[in-house]
Amino acid sequence: MEIDVSPPWRIFLVDASSPTGFMAPDLLGARIARPHECENPSEFAAAELASSLAMVGGSPILAGTGDEGEETGIIILDPGIVLSPRGGIVEESPKLRNFAWRASGRRIEIHGGSGTGLLAGCYDFLEAAGFAWPSPISAPVIPMAAHAPQLGASLALVRGSGFRRGPFPLPCLILGHGSYLERGADYFLWAARNGYASIFIHTTGEAMALGAAPLSLYEKMRPVLAPMARRLGLGMELGGHSLSSLLPRRLFAKKPGLFRFSGGARKADRNFCPSSREALDIVGANFAAHVDSHPEIGVFHVWPDDLPGGGWCQCPECAGLSPAAQSIKVAAVLGRILSRLRPGAKLSFLAYHDTEDLGTAIEGNDRLPASLELLWAPRLRSWAKGYGDQSSSLNSASLKRLDAAQETYHAAGGSTVSIFEYWEDAVLFKTAVPPLPCVMAKDLDHYARRAGIGRVGILLTGDRLPLAPRPNPWIFPRLLREAAEGVTDPESLMVRWGEAVYGGAAAPMRRYWKALEAAWAIDLDWEEGETALFIPEPRSSCASHPPADWGDPWKTGLARLSARRERCEELFRLLREAEADLEEALAVEALPTESRRCVEAEKKEYAIASGILEANCARIAAWHEVAMGSPRTAADLALIARSILDSVYRAYRAVPDPRARRNGRFLLFLFYELRFRAMARGRSRGILPRIGALQTMAELGLRAASILRLWEP
């Protein structure tokens, strides 16, 4: 179907409160001319549609006055009803994000279940017309108008109508690093254009903001971001591991009984004592003040310290309570406060690490407050296989824990369950992010079929903004919608995304992403021994006892290490294929400037990702020698691994922000360099290993100091 986008076109916005039934033309015209002044999604929908069509047709789309003739193209925007695909009215009060649209040569109608649904319908129409927003860091795709003598400028639609009707899980974009939050306005607009329903600003008050954005940065940007979210119809969520901050540590000197008991003494280091009524009163009062000062937030995240295996109280009153029981005891108190202050707002209870096993944790509490929702964060899993894949022991075990947690939660009166996923977590994947279309499709197929899932979020975090467009965030909301409709097609979505990003180089880049996805699948095929966290105590022992995160096989047996080492040759072969595909894409002639820029930028990303994958293989080989009882051979392999890591450090020179370079190099030093140096010291004897360890700790301290408050305003 073709739509003539040459002038004249007039746009009407239905307004039931107006005597004419439409928004006044002068006011609508002002909103179209100044989109940043739009007060709601309906107005912004009119502005987005008008500006987008004007870019193609070359003439402005004007607000209708009601006296246009038959030769005038008409656009009707109605935020109040949703039509069925065949044209009849389905219901008067549909889900807020539902929409329907239909178009002919000189008429476009877009209907929404609300202003938010209307805006979603506008973006669906524009996507059908060839517009695309593949990445927040790349230029949008503007379709070229066809010019025919009898039509003037015409816009080709791939379909003549669009329709969405829920309910279905809603996608949430989680911004978990200062680099992302600094570009918050770009990410908010991109999220709305691509079907996201909410934005979660994952914050921290800690000086070292790893995996979260500084709360102070959000507070600085709130005057811009809060009205923008309202204009875009995006829900807002805020918080993170901030529970400890609600009990000021300065109170410890006078009131140590408020704080946790551990190792025979009260300590002010982590969380607090949930059996202290006074502690709960103080925490509750500070939480109430936080809620009052953030009216724009619909979901609050106030989680315990991110410290698996510890951090809670062992006083006589708490000794019989698990970490999950202590955590939910506090969450129930805060949830009741929230229900009283802000009916309809939510407080998340994070099921993560040692709070996954609810078990008897809820016993002894009254029924859970209506405001408390379960947030399931499945970090203990393999990303080589889908979450419901029974062939993965990790995923199967995690799924059983989710079943048990959800059953316990519902039995206690809980209702909403949300998912916090890590598909775009560059802390988890160590500065690089794998393409995960097939795994995401399987995950989302499971989540969409599971009863009670309200939202699914994708965490964007790490050390920096990506250098090149990434597919995971773009395909996620589309896969979620497809899963809700009963079928997912990640292959076709990757084709669409690649065509939007790479133009004439889409074919070799599609092969590139398939090879890279297969290489990562080998690396991410984790089992229990590759997921054991280790945080050394005291922290001054990091050089001799390096920390371990997901993917470090420090507790893996010999047979498993042998099997993983054998697959590294296949991984290297896939990397060589990906490199050849990249070079083929770069050799495409007459490639548009933006497409070439994206391919060149991806080559820089590949230099980091391939280095990480090769370093992971070298680490497996070194641990294999340790398991074989050959520490000197392991030390030699560790030296080779350090040379591979040097190539990643060099690749980081392409990162333009010096703060991000320091941030990334610290992560690499923490999770790789410390381990490789400790192994390499196995070659030395006498006092040399101790001197080397001291030098390493001094370097670690300097690197840590260099990233303190790095992303704060």
C-alpha positions in Angstrom: 0.0 0.0 0.0 1.2 3.5 -0.8 0.3 6.7 1.0 0.7 10.1 -0.7 2.6 12.2 1.7 2.8 15.3 -0.5 0.8 18.2 0.9 -1.8 18.9 2.1 -2.3 16.7 5.2 -4.2 17.7 8.3 -4.0 16.0 11.7 -6.8 15.9 14.3 -6.4 14.8 17.9 -9.6 13.6 19.6 -10.4 15.4 22.9 -13.7 14.4 24.5 -13.5 17.5 26.8 -13.5 19.9 23.8 -16.8 21.3 22.4 -15.7 20.3 18.9 -14.5 16.8 20.0 -11.0 17.6 18.9 -8.1 19.5 20.4 -8.0 23.2 19.4 -6.0 23.6 16.2 -3.8 26.4 17.5 -2.9 24.5 20.7 -2.2 21.3 18.7 -0.2 23.3 16.2 1.9 24.7 19.0 2.5 21.2 20.4 3.6 19.9 17.0 6.0 22.8 16.6 7.5 22.3 20.1 7.3 18.6 21.1 9.2 19.2 24.3 6.2 21.2 25.6 3.8 18.3 25.1 2.1 17.4 28.4 1.0 13.9 27.7 1.5 10.9 25.3 -1.5 11.9 23.1 0.0 15.3 22.3 3.4 13.8 21.8 1.9 11.2 19.4 0.6 13.9 17.2 4.0 15.7 17.3 6.0 12.5 16.5 3.7 11.5 13.6 3.7 15.0 12.1 7.4 15.5 12.3 8.1 12.0 10.9 5.8 12.3 7.9 7.1 15.8 7.2 10.6 14.4 6.9 9.5 12.2 4.1 7.0 14.5 2.3 9.0 17.6 2.7 6.0 19.7 3.8 4.7 20.3 7.3 1.7 18.3 8.6 -0.7 20.9 10.0 -3.3 20.8 12.7 -6.8 20.4 11.2 -9.4 23.1 11.5 -12.4 21.0 10.5 -13.1 22.7 7.1 -10.7 20.7 5.0 -11.9 19.5 1.6 -11.9 16.0 0.1 -8.5 16.6 -1.4 -6.9 16.9 2.0 -5.2 13.9 3.6 -6.7 13.3 7.1 -5.0 11.9 10.1 -7.3 11.0 13.1 -5.7 10.3 16.4 -8.0 8.9 19.1 -6.7 7.9 22.6 -10.1 6.6 23.7 -11.0 3.3 21.9 -9.5 0.3 20.3 -10.9 -1.3 17.1 -10.8 -4.9 16.2 -8.8 -5.9 13.1 -12.1 -5.9 11.1 -13.2 -2.4 12.2 -15.7 -3.0 15.1 -15.2 -1.5 18.5 -13.9 -4.2 20.9 -14.3 -2.6 24.2 -14.6 0.8 25.8 -11.9 0.3 28.5 -9.1 -1.8 27.0 -5.7 -2.2 28.5 -3.9 1.1 28.5 -1.3 0.1 25.9 -3.6 -1.5 23.4 -3.9 0.2 20.0 -5.3 -0.3 16.5 -4.6 1.6 13.3 -5.7 1.5 9.6 -4.6 3.5 6.6 -5.6 4.2 3.1 -4.2 6.5 0.4 -5.6 9.7 1.9 -6.7 8.7 5.4 -4.9 7.4 8.5 -6.7 6.5 11.7 -4.8 5.5 14.9 -6.8 4.5 18.0 -5.4 3.8 21.5 -6.7 2.4 24.8 -5.2 5.6 26.3 -2.7 8.3 25.3 0.1 5.7 25.9 -1.6 3.2 23.6 -2.1 5.9 21.0 1.6 6.7 21.0 2.4 3.0 20.7 0.1 2.8 17.8 1.8 5.8 16.1 5.2 4.1 16.4 3.7 0.8 15.1 2.3 2.7 12.1 5.7 4.5 11.5 7.5 1.2 11.7 5.2 -0.3 9.1 6.0 2.7 6.9 9.8 2.0 7.1 10.9 4.1 10.0 13.3 2.4 12.4 15.2 3.3 15.6 17.7 0.4 15.8 19.9 1.9 18.6 20.0 4.9 20.9 23.6 5.6 19.7 22.9 5.4 15.9 20.9 7.5 13.5 17.2 6.6 13.0 16.2 5.1 9.6 14.1 7.4 7.6 12.3 5.8 4.6 12.9 7.3 1.2 9.7 8.5 -0.5 8.9 7.1 -3.9 8.1 9.8 -6.5 5.5 9.1 -9.1 4.0 11.7 -11.5 0.5 10.9 -10.5 1.2 10.7 -6.7 4.0 13.0 -5.9 5.8 11.7 -2.9 4.4 8.4 -1.7 5.3 6.3 1.4 5.0 2.5 1.1 3.4 0.5 3.9 4.3 -3.1 4.5 0.8 -3.6 5.9 -2.4 -1.5 5.9 -3.3 -1.9 9.6 -1.9 -2.8 13.0 -3.4 -4.1 16.2 -2.3 -5.0 19.7 -4.5 -6.3 22.5 -3.2 -7.5 25.9 -2.8 -8.6 28.5 0.9 -9.6 28.2 4.1 -9.1 30.2 5.4 -5.5 29.6 9.0 -4.8 28.7 11.2 -2.7 31.0 14.5 -1.0 30.1 16.9 -1.0 33.1 19.6 1.7 33.0 22.3 0.5 35.4 25.3 2.6 34.8 26.2 6.3 34.8 27.2 6.3 31.1 23.7 5.2 30.2 22.0 7.6 32.6 23.9 10.5 31.2 22.3 9.7 27.9 19.0 9.2 29.6 17.0 11.4 27.3 18.1 9.5 24.3 17.4 6.1 25.9 13.9 7.2 27.1 12.9 8.3 23.6 14.4 5.2 22.0 12.6 3.0 24.5 9.2 4.5 23.8 9.7 4.3 20.1 10.6 0.6 20.4 7.8 -0.6 22.6 9.1 -0.4 26.1 6.6 0.3 28.8 8.8 1.5 31.6 12.3 2.6 32.6 14.0 1.4 35.7 16.9 3.7 36.9 19.1 1.2 38.8 21.0 3.4 41.3 23.5 3.3 44.1 24.8 5.6 46.8 28.2 3.9 46.9 31.3 5.7 45.9 32.2 2.9 43.6 29.3 2.6 41.2 29.8 -0.8 39.6 26.6 -2.1 37.9 24.5 0.8 39.0 24.2 4.6 38.3 24.9 7.2 41.1 21.7 8.3 42.7 23.0 11.8 42.7 23.2 11.7 38.9 19.5 10.7 38.7 18.6 13.5 41.1 20.4 16.0 38.9 18.6 14.7 35.7 15.2 14.2 37.3 13.8 17.6 36.3 14.3 16.6 32.6 13.7 12.8 32.8 10.5 12.8 34.9 8.4 15.0 32.6 9.9 13.2 29.6 8.7 9.9 31.0 5.2 11.4 31.5 5.2 12.7 27.9 6.2 9.3 26.6 3.8 7.3 28.7 6.7 5.4 30.4 6.4 4.1 33.9 9.4 4.9 36.1 11.2 2.7 38.6 14.0 3.7 40.9 16.5 2.2 43.3 18.8 -0.8 44.0 20.8 -2.1 46.9 20.0 0.9 49.1 18.3 -0.6 52.2 21.4 0.0 54.4 21.3 3.7 53.5 18.0 4.1 55.3 19.7 3.5 58.6 22.4 6.1 58.9 25.7 4.5 60.0 26.5 7.5 62.2 23.9 6.1 64.7 26.2 3.2 65.5 28.2 5.0 68.1 25.2 5.7 70.3 22.9 2.9 69.3 24.8 -0.2 68.3 21.7 -2.4 69.0 20.2 -1.1 65.7 22.8 -2.8 63.7 23.6 -6.4 62.8 25.3 -8.9 65.2 28.0 -11.0 63.7 31.2 -12.7 64.9 30.4 -11.9 68.5 29.9 -8.2 68.1 27.5 -5.5 66.6 28.7 -4.2 63.3 27.7 -1.2 61.2 29.1 -2.6 57.9 26.0 -4.3 56.3 22.2 -4.2 56.5 21.0 -3.9 60.1 19.0 -5.9 62.8 15.5 -6.5 61.5 14.4 -7.6 65.0 15.1 -4.1 66.4 11.8 -2.2 66.4 13.6 1.1 66.6 15.7 0.2 63.6 12.6 -0.6 61.6 11.0 2.7 62.7 14.0 4.7 61.5 14.2 2.8 58.2 10.5 3.2 57.7 10.5 7.0 58.3 13.4 7.5 55.9 11.7 5.3 53.3 8.5 7.4 53.7 10.4 10.6 53.1 12.0 9.0 50.0 8.6 8.1 48.6 7.2 11.6 49.3 10.0 13.2 47.5 9.7 11.1 44.4 6.1 11.3 43.2 7.2 10.3 39.6 8.2 6.8 40.7 5.7 4.0 40.4 8.0 1.1 41.5 10.6 1.5 44.3 13.5 -0.9 44.7 15.1 -0.9 48.1 17.2 -4.1 48.3 19.6 -5.4 50.9 23.3 -5.3 50.4 24.6 -7.2 47.3 26.5 -9.7 49.4 25.6 -13.4 48.9 26.1 -15.6 51.9 26.2 -12.9 54.5 25.4 -9.4 55.6 22.4 -10.1 57.9 22.1 -10.3 61.6 22.8 -13.3 63.9 21.6 -11.8 67.3 19.4 -14.2 69.4 16.2 -12.8 67.9 17.5 -13.1 64.3 19.6 -16.3 64.5 16.8 -18.5 63.4 15.9 -16.3 60.5 17.4 -17.0 57.0 18.6 -14.0 54.9 15.4 -14.3 52.9 13.3 -14.2 56.1 15.1 -11.2 57.4 14.9 -9.4 54.1 11.1 -10.1 53.6 10.4 -9.0 57.2 11.8 -5.6 56.4 10.2 -5.5 53.0 6.7 -6.2 54.5 7.1 -3.2 56.8 8.1 -0.9 54.0 5.4 -2.3 51.8 2.7 -1.4 54.3 4.1 2.1 54.5 4.0 2.4 50.7 0.4 1.1 50.5 -0.6 3.8 53.0 1.3 6.7 51.3 0.9 5.8 47.7 -1.9 3.3 46.8 -1.1 1.6 43.5 2.7 2.1 43.8 4.9 -1.0 44.2 7.9 -2.1 46.2 10.0 -4.9 44.9 11.2 -7.8 46.9 14.4 -9.0 45.2 14.7 -12.8 45.0 18.4 -13.0 44.3 21.3 -15.1 45.6 20.4 -16.1 49.1 17.0 -14.6 49.1 15.8 -16.8 46.2 14.7 -19.6 48.6 11.6 -18.1 50.3 10.8 -21.4 51.8 9.4 -20.6 55.3 10.7 -17.0 55.1 7.2 -15.6 55.0 5.9 -17.6 57.9 5.3 -15.4 61.0 4.3 -12.4 58.8 0.8 -11.2 58.2 -0.3 -11.6 54.6 2.0 -9.6 52.3 0.9 -6.0 51.6 -0.6 -5.4 48.2 2.2 -3.1 47.2 4.9 -5.8 47.5 5.8 -7.5 44.3 8.3 -10.4 43.8 11.3 -9.5 41.6 13.0 -12.6 40.3 16.6 -12.1 39.2 18.0 -15.4 37.8 21.7 -14.7 37.8 22.5 -18.2 38.7 21.9 -19.7 35.3 23.5 -20.5 31.9 23.0 -18.1 29.0 23.9 -20.7 26.4 20.4 -22.3 26.8 16.9 -21.1 27.4 15.7 -20.7 30.9 13.2 -23.5 30.5 15.7 -25.8 28.9 15.8 -29.0 31.0 19.2 -30.0 29.5 20.8 -27.3 31.6 21.2 -28.3 35.2 21.7 -24.7 36.2 18.6 -23.5 34.4 16.5 -26.4 35.6 17.4 -25.8 39.2 16.8 -22.1 38.9 13.4 -22.7 37.4 12.4 -25.0 40.3 13.4 -22.3 42.7 11.2 -19.8 40.8 8.3 -22.3 40.9 8.7 -22.7 44.7 9.2 -18.9 45.3 6.2 -18.0 43.2 4.0 -20.6 45.0 5.1 -19.4 48.4 4.6 -15.7 47.4 1.1 -16.3 46.0 0.1 -18.3 49.1 1.0 -15.3 51.3 -1.3 -13.0 49.2 1.3 -11.8 46.7 0.2 -11.1 43.2 2.6 -9.4 40.7 5.9 -11.1 39.7 8.5 -9.3 37.6 11.7 -10.6 36.0 15.1 -8.9 36.1 17.2 -10.3 33.3 20.9 -9.9 32.5 21.0 -10.3 28.7 22.8 -6.9 28.3 24.9 -7.0 31.5 28.6 -6.2 30.7 29.6 -6.7 34.3 28.4 -10.2 34.2 30.0 -10.8 30.8 33.1 -8.8 31.7 33.0 -5.7 29.5 31.6 -7.4 26.4 28.0 -8.5 25.7 27.0 -11.6 23.7 24.3 -11.6 21.1 21.5 -13.7 22.6 18.5 -13.7 20.2 17.8 -17.5 20.4 18.3 -17.7 24.1 16.1 -14.6 24.7 13.4 -16.1 22.5 13.3 -19.3 24.6 13.4 -17.3 27.8 10.6 -15.0 26.8 8.5 -17.9 25.5 8.7 -19.4 29.0 8.0 -16.1 30.8 5.0 -15.3 28.6 3.5 -18.7 29.3 4.0 -18.4 33.0 1.0 -17.0 34.9 1.4 -13.9 36.9 4.4 -12.2 35.2 3.7 -8.5 34.9 7.0 -7.1 33.6 10.3 -8.4 32.2 13.3 -6.1 32.4 16.6 -6.1 30.6 19.6 -4.7 32.5 21.9 -2.4 30.6 25.1 -2.0 32.6 28.8 -2.4 32.5 31.5 0.2 32.3 30.6 2.2 29.2 28.2 2.9 26.4 28.5 0.4 23.6 30.7 1.5 20.7 28.3 0.1 18.1 24.6 -0.8 18.0 23.7 -4.0 19.8 20.8 -6.3 18.9 19.6 -7.5 22.3 17.8 -4.4 23.5 16.0 -3.9 20.1 14.8 -7.4 19.6 13.7 -7.9 23.3 10.4 -6.0 23.3 9.5 -7.5 19.9 10.3 -11.0 21.1 8.3 -10.5 24.2 5.3 -9.4 22.1 5.7 -12.4 19.8 6.0 -14.7 22.8 2.7 -13.4 24.2 1.1 -14.1 20.8 2.4 -17.7 20.8 5.3 -17.7 18.4 8.8 -16.2 18.3 11.0 -15.7 15.3 14.4 -14.3 16.4 15.9 -15.0 13.0 13.6 -12.6 11.1 14.0 -10.0 13.8 17.8 -10.1 13.5 17.3 -9.8 9.7 15.2 -6.7 10.2 17.5 -5.2 12.7 20.6 -5.9 10.5 19.0 -4.3 7.5 18.1 -1.1 9.5 21.7 -0.9 10.9 23.9 -2.1 8.1 22.0 -1.5 4.8 23.9 -3.2 2.0 26.2 -4.9 4.4 23.4 -6.7 6.2 24.0 -10.2 4.8 27.7 -10.6 5.9 26.8 -8.9 9.2 24.0 -11.4 9.8 26.6 -14.2 9.3 28.9 -12.3 11.6 26.3 -12.2 14.4 25.4 -15.9 14.0 29.1 -16.9 14.3 29.6 -14.7 17.3 26.4 -16.0 18.9 27.6 -19.6 18.4 31.1 -18.7 19.9 29.5 -17.1 23.0 27.2 -20.1 23.4 30.3 -22.3 23.9 31.7 -19.9 26.4 28.5 -19.5 28.3 27.6 -23.2 28.6 28.1 -23.0 32.3 27.5 -25.6 35.0 27.6 -25.4 38.8 31.4 -25.1 39.1 31.5 -22.0 36.9 29.0 -20.0 38.9 30.5 -19.9 42.3 31.0 -16.4 43.6 34.0 -15.6 45.8 34.6 -12.3 47.7 37.8 -12.5 49.8 37.8 -11.4 53.4 39.7 -9.3 54.2 39.7 -7.5 51.0 43.5 -6.9 51.4 43.9 -10.6 50.4 42.7 -10.1 46.9 46.1 -10.6 45.3 46.6 -14.0 46.9 42.9 -15.0 46.9 41.4 -13.3 43.8 37.7 -12.6 43.7 35.6 -14.8 41.4 32.4 -14.1 39.5 30.2 -16.0 37.1 32.3 -17.8 34.4 35.5 -18.3 36.5 35.9 -22.1 36.7 37.7 -22.0 40.0 35.6 -24.8 41.5 35.3 -26.9 38.4 36.4 -30.6 38.3 39.0 -32.0 35.9 36.6 -33.9 33.7 34.5 -30.8 33.1 37.6 -28.6 32.5 38.8 -31.1 29.9 35.5 -31.1 28.1 35.4 -27.3 28.1 39.0 -27.0 26.9 38.3 -29.3 24.0 35.6 -27.0 22.7 37.9 -23.9 22.6 39.2 -24.9 19.2 35.6 -24.8 17.9 35.2 -21.4 19.5 38.4 -20.1 17.8 37.1 -21.3 14.5 33.9 -19.4 14.9 35.8 -16.3 15.8 37.8 -16.6 12.6 34.5 -16.9 10.7 33.2 -13.8 12.4 36.4 -11.9 11.4 36.0 -12.8 7.8 32.4 -11.7 7.8 33.4 -8.4 9.2 36.0 -7.8 6.6 33.5 -8.8 3.9 31.0 -6.2 5.3 33.7 -3.5 5.2 34.5 -4.3 1.6 30.9 -3.7 0.4 31.0 -0.8 -2.0 28.8 2.3 -2.0 27.8 1.6 1.6 26.0 4.6 3.2 28.0 6.5 5.6 26.0 5.6 8.7 26.0 1.9 7.8 29.8 1.9 7.3 30.3 3.7 10.6 28.2 1.0 12.3 30.3 -1.8 10.8 33.6 -0.1 11.7 32.4 0.5 15.2 31.4 -3.1 15.5 34.9 -4.1 14.5 36.2 -2.2 17.5 33.6 -4.0 19.7 34.7 -7.3 18.3 38.3 -6.6 19.3 37.1 -6.4 22.9 34.7 -9.3 22.8 37.0 -11.7 21.0 39.8 -10.9 23.4 37.5 -11.7 26.4 36.5 -15.0 24.8 40.1 -16.0 24.1 41.1 -15.0 27.7 38.3 -17.2 29.0 39.7 -20.1 27.0 43.2 -19.5 28.4 41.8 -19.3 31.9 40.1 -22.7 31.4 43.4 -24.2 30.1 45.2 -22.8 33.2 42.7 -24.2 35.6 42.9 -27.5 33.8 46.6 -27.7 34.6 46.0 -26.8 38.2 43.5 -29.7 38.4 46.1 -31.9 36.8 48.6 -31.0 39.5 50.8 -29.0 37.2 51.0 -25.5 38.8 54.1 -24.5 36.8 52.4 -25.3 33.5 49.3 -23.3 34.8 51.7 -20.4 35.5 53.0 -20.5 31.9 49.4 -20.5 30.6 48.6 -17.6 32.9 51.4 -15.6 31.3 49.9 -16.3 27.9 46.5 -15.3 29.2 47.9 -12.0 30.4 49.3 -11.3 26.9 45.8 -11.9 25.5 44.4 -9.5 28.1 46.9 -6.9 27.0 45.2 -7.0 23.6 41.9 -6.2 25.3 43.5 -3.3 27.1 44.8 -2.0 23.7 41.3 -2.4 22.2 40.0 -0.2 25.0 41.8 2.7 23.4 38.9 2.9 21.0 36.6 3.9 23.9 36.2 7.7 23.7 35.4 8.5 27.3 38.4 8.4 29.6 36.2 7.6 32.5 34.9 4.5 30.7 38.4 3.4 29.9 39.4 3.5 33.6 36.2 1.8 34.6 36.6 -1.0 32.0 40.3 -1.6 32.8 39.4 -1.8 36.5 36.9 -4.6 35.8 39.4 -6.5 33.7 42.1 -6.1 36.4 39.7 -7.2 39.1 38.2 -10.3 37.4 41.1 -11.4 35.1 44.5 -9.8 35.9 44.4 -10.7 39.7 43.7 -14.3 38.8 46.3 -14.6 36.1 49.0 -12.9 38.3 48.2 -15.2 41.2 48.7 -18.2 38.9 51.8 -16.8 37.3 53.4 -16.4 40.7 53.5 -20.2 40.9 56.7 -20.0 38.8 58.5 -18.0 41.5 60.0 -19.1 44.8 61.1 -17.4 48.0 60.1 -13.8 48.7 59.3 -12.9 45.1 55.7 -14.1 45.2 55.0 -12.0 48.3 56.6 -8.9 46.7 54.5 -9.5 43.6 51.4 -9.8 45.7 52.1 -6.5 47.5 52.7 -4.7 44.2 49.5 -6.1 42.8 47.5 -4.9 45.8 49.0 -1.4 45.5 48.0 -1.3 41.8 44.5 -2.6 42.7 44.2 0.2 45.2 45.2 2.9 42.8 42.9 1.5 40.1 40.0 1.4 42.6 40.7 5.0 43.7 40.6 6.1 40.1 37.0 5.1 39.6 35.6 6.4 42.9 32.6 8.7 42.2 33.5 8.5 38.6 30.0 9.0 37.2 28.7 11.4 39.8 27.7 14.9 38.6 
